[in-house]
């Protein structure tokens, strides 16, 4: 889906395969990030000298009952398995949301070791060579590779599990992003997946069912004659399927996420005005695309307002 990202100012890279290599054509895996590198907690080995580690204990009192997401009770759904017919504009055909995804709570496919405890653990480091190689960065991008940072972040999944995700962001906003996801972690806000977007995913056929949380993707903002904020690592998209991009002409991205244009029907992982996600980004001075008149970019937060 990312290959047609240039068609909108803030398109999402849909989650799919966890493999670092292009999937077989029969698996047409949707978009977004992948990842290696370990998260470190005090229970694990100490991080390398060039890695900054943030660790916070759970915010809830240990005597309080812990709220967990209900078990995933859904018909089997294979994300990225069914490419959509293409529209003339290069997007996938906008289709009704499959019943299995109307109340989406798919389990997280982990690519990094889970945190050793319930603490929030975050690391920030210069981007490792292997991560840079599998990312969308190339010499023509508006930021040098040395300007990016590789983050690993603890998060809670829709499956109630504790997971470790990865993200590339601009060095100038690394601390702010770590702070935001710490706030989300403290409230157990569910995130389905968090991977670094792989270069091959830019040419993956749209399947309209991805839900990967990501930041840096080297692409342009169409129709604006400039790079997207994602291309500088200055924007983050969260749970894009349940917080879709919506245009006044009926286009919805991801293409199967129309059920989530109904914001009165509140479901897990949705970003709502005055909720934990908007409050956390407001606290670091970022702008939410859900406050735009049109298009409505419910997944999108930006350090620059774009």
HELIX and SHEET records of a PDB file:
HELIX    1   1 UNK A    2  UNK A    7  5                                   6    
HELIX    2   2 UNK A   25  UNK A   27  5                                   3    
HELIX    3   3 UNK A   99  UNK A  101  5                                   3    
HELIX    4   4 UNK A  129  UNK A  134  1                                   6    
HELIX    5   5 UNK A  145  UNK A  147  5                                   3    
HELIX    6   6 UNK A  171  UNK A  173  5                                   3    
HELIX    7   7 UNK A  174  UNK A  186  1                                  13    
HELIX    8   8 UNK A  199  UNK A  203  5                                   5    
HELIX    9   9 UNK A  229  UNK A  232  5                                   4    
HELIX   10  10 UNK A  258  UNK A  261  5                                   4    
HELIX   11  11 UNK A  276  UNK A  283  1                                   8    
HELIX   12  12 UNK A  289  UNK A  291  5                                   3    
SHEET    1   A 4 UNK A  51  UNK A  56  0                                        
SHEET    2   A 4 UNK A 120  UNK A 126 -1                                        
SHEET    3   A 4 UNK A 148  UNK A 156 -1                                        
SHEET    4   A 4 UNK A 162  UNK A 170 -1                                        
SHEET    1   B 2 UNK A 193  UNK A 194  0                                        
SHEET    2   B 2 UNK A 212  UNK A 213  1                                        
SHEET    1   C 2 UNK A 220  UNK A 221  0                                        
SHEET    2   C 2 UNK A 226  UNK A 227 -1                                        
SHEET    1   D 3 UNK A 235  UNK A 237  0                                        
SHEET    2   D 3 UNK A 300  UNK A 302 -1                                        
SHEET    3   D 3 UNK A 287  UNK A 288 -1                                        
SHEET    1   E 3 UNK A 252  UNK A 253  0                                        
SHEET    2   E 3 UNK A 245  UNK A 246 -1                                        
SHEET    3   E 3 UNK A 296  UNK A 297 -1                                        
END                                                                             
